[in-house]
Amino acid sequence: MTKTDQTELPNDRSKLIGTGLKIGIVFSRFNGSITSKLLAGAKKTLLESGVNKQDIEIIDVPGALEIPYAAQSLMKSGNFNALVTLGCVIRGETSHYEIVSTQAAEGINRISLDNGIPITFGVLTTENAEQAIARSGGDKGNLGSEAALAAIELALLTKRLLPFN
C-alpha cells in the first residue's frame, strides 16, 4: 500500500499510514499515572504512523464519565477523521465501577454510531491497579497505542467506503 493508495489496508496494522488524517484524543485525568501512559502511547503511535503533530488535538477531562461529552464536542466540530478516547476505571468497593465503565462505553459508542465518525475505546476497565499498569505500557502492551492504531485503520476505512463524507 502506498501513501496515495487507500483501497486496501495492510494486514500488519503497524504499517498503517496516517498522513493527512486529523485525530482528536479525549483522555481522563482520573487515574492520571495510568492515563498519562495511555496518552503517551497514543501520541507516539499516531506520530510514528505519519499523523502530523499539528493534526492531533488533545482534550483532557476530569473522569471517564466526561469523555463522551468531550468526544461529542470534538465530533461536532467536523475537524476530525477519527477520535481516540482514553481513560482508566479500576474496580473499587462499590458499584461505582460498573456505572462509570458502562456509561462511558455506551456514551462513546452511541456518539460514534449516531454521527458516523470512528471513535475508538481506549478506556481501561480493570480489577486492580496492577492490571491497569500492565495494560498502559507494561507487559500487556499499551491500550492507548492500540486505540490509536484502530483510529487510523477506521479513518482510512471510512475514507475508502464513504469518500464524500
N, C-alpha and C positions, 0 to 999 in steps of 0.2 A: 504494500500500500504506500503510495506516495503522499506527500502533503496535500496535493490537489485532488487525489482520487479517494473520495469518501464513500464509494459504493460498497466496499467490503471492509468489515472490521477485522483486525488481526486476531488470530487465535491466542496469541500471547498479549494479555492486557497491558503488560509493561511497555509495549511498543505503540500504544495509543498516542496519537498526535493531537494535542490540544491547541495548536496555533490558531489564533483568531477567535477562540472561544472566550466568552465573558462568564466568569463563575463567581457567584456570591457564596459566602460562608457565614452561617449563623452559628455561634458557639456560646455555650452556657459557661458563666464564670463559677457556678457552684461546682464543688469538687475540682477547683482550679489546678491543683497539682496534676490531675489526670487530663482535664480538658485542654490544658496548655500543650500537652504532649500530642493529643489528637490534632490540635490546630497546627502544630509544627509539622506533623506527618502529612497532613493535607496540603499545606502550602508547599512543602518540599516536593511532593508528588506532582502537583499542578505545574510548578516551575520546571521540573525535570521532563514533563510531558509537553513542554512548549507553550504553555499558557503564559502570556506576558504578565509581569508583576502588576502593571497598571490596569490589567483586565481582571484582577481579583479584588473583590470588595469584602471586607471582613466586618461583621457586626457582632458585638457581644451583648448578651442579655443576662439577667440575674440567674435564671434557672431553666430547667428543661421545659417547664410549662410555658415559658415565654417564647420558646423557639418558634412555634407555629405562627404566632402573630408577626414576629420579625421576618420570618420567611415569606409570609403573605405580603408584607410591605415591600420587600425586595422584589418579589414576583410582580407586583402591580406596577413597578417602575418600568417594566418592559425592557430592561437593560441587560438581562442575563439569559444565557443559553441553558444554564442549569444552576441549581443551588445544592450546597452541602450543609447538612445540619450535624452539629457535634455537641455532645453532652455526656453526662455520666450520672446515672441513678444507681445508688447502691442500697440494697435491701437493709432495712433497719428493723426496729422492734414493733413498728406499727404498720397499718395497711397503707400508709402514705406512698410507699414504693409502688404498689400496684396502681394506685390512682395516677401518680405522676407519669410512670412509664407508659401506661395505656393511653392516657390523654395526649401525651406528647406524640406518640406514634400515630394515633388516629388523626390528630390535627395536621401533622406533616403530610400524611398520606392523602387526606381529603383535599388539602390545598393543591397538591401535585396533580391529582386526578381531575379536580374541578377546573383547573386552569391550564392543563396541557403543558406544564413545564416539569422537567425532571428535577425531583428533589430527593437526594439520597439521605439515608438514615444512618448517621454515624453516632448514634446515641447509645452508649454502653448501658446495659441493664444487667448488673452483676449481683451476685450473692454477697460479695465481700470486696474489700479494698485490694486484696491480693489478685483477684481475678481482673479487676479494673487495671491494675498496674501491668499485668501480663498482656492485656489487650490494647494498651496505649503505648506500645513501643517495646514491650518485654518479649518473653519467649513465645507469645501467641500472636505476634505481629502488631500492627497499628491500625485500628479501625478507621482512624482519620484518613490514612493513606488509601485504604480500601474504598472508603466513601468517595474520595476524590477521583480515583480511577473509574468508579461506577458513574460518577457525574460526567466525566469526559465521554465515556462509552455511550451513555444515554443521550447526551447532547449531540454526538455525531449521528446516532441512530435517528434522532428526531429530525436533524437536518436532511438526512437521506430520505426518510419516509414522508416528511412534511416540509419540502423545500421552500414553500411560500409562506411559512409561518414566521 
